[in-house]
Amino acid sequence: MELKENNVIFLIGAGCSKEADIPISNEMVKSVEILLSTDPIWKPYIELYHYLRSSIEYSEGIFGNFGNAFNIEKLLIVMGQIEQRDRNIIYPFIGSWNIRLPEVAGKNFERIAELKGLINKKLYDWVTPKDLQSKAAYYEGFRKFQNELGKTVRVFSLNYDLCFEKAIGDDDVEQGFDPKNFEWQQLNFEGTETKLFKLYKLHGSINWYTDKHTGKLMLSNHPVGNPELIFGIDTKLRSNDPYFYYTSEFRRWILSNDCKLIVTIGYSYADEYINSLISQAIINKSARQVLNITFLNEDSNTEKNKTELTKDITENKLGLNLPFNKHGVSQFNLHVQGAKEFLTETISSTFFTKYIRDDSDAPFSI
């Protein structure tokens, strides 16, 4: 079977950039906790951090979500909500703040903003390692696939880093920014001039910023100190572009009749709004497949553990109980391989064709 344009849609998560020396969430948490214990600048915030982390984990436990890992995004989301204080939409329904919160956050919650600032500065360091272009060279595997396909490839990214752009080159990647004034414009994605790749960065980028005079989203040719980034839950609350547009485009293309295979690389299935859209895509077309490229360490890389991981993602993260077709194949497929090895050695049209099903292969087909 010959693949056509938009038959394969990519979604990449933090695990895709891990081997470019960009830490994943649990590694960021460990780094923050070390700083809080050892660095004089961070030490004054350790009680606040302990309070916030224990409160977040307590909140998850109330709803039985004991397996949901604590991460930096959850911490920053909660801090952002607390920071709003009386501007928060649920403020009129709160009798009073927990008595412990002002003790650790300061009377006016000033320590919340201070700790958030330290974490955001560290986030900049995490996603801008030295010699990134060399370290991210394995992303060139996407170019190999595009050369075989001969058509534009759509890549949706949840990452803030510049791995994709550095490896592929800005000239071949449509990001929506005008090459003359560096202003983001939706029409750049819909124009007649087609680049090799269309990259949709759903959560923002380390080199995006808002012009303080015009309020417009701009692209810098290098990482900026106060970048335009959003975190998980904020995405579905954002009605402004490009975030709303990117989310709409993700839904549009994975639900399109052309989409036969959704390939996730290094995605932990921790974003509920993304999972909801993937679930819709699976339900919408019974022949459509999801292929999850993920790394498992040697201890967990067994058939039993792979089956358990697949079940956890499909049932607990996607909320689906997927039937099997007449060949014993589910719509959700797990391929165990690190992103670097996959993009360097495995990615190809031939490899993806193995996962493409036609309607006669759909569950319940005769």
Disulfide bonds with the S-S distance in Angstrom:
none
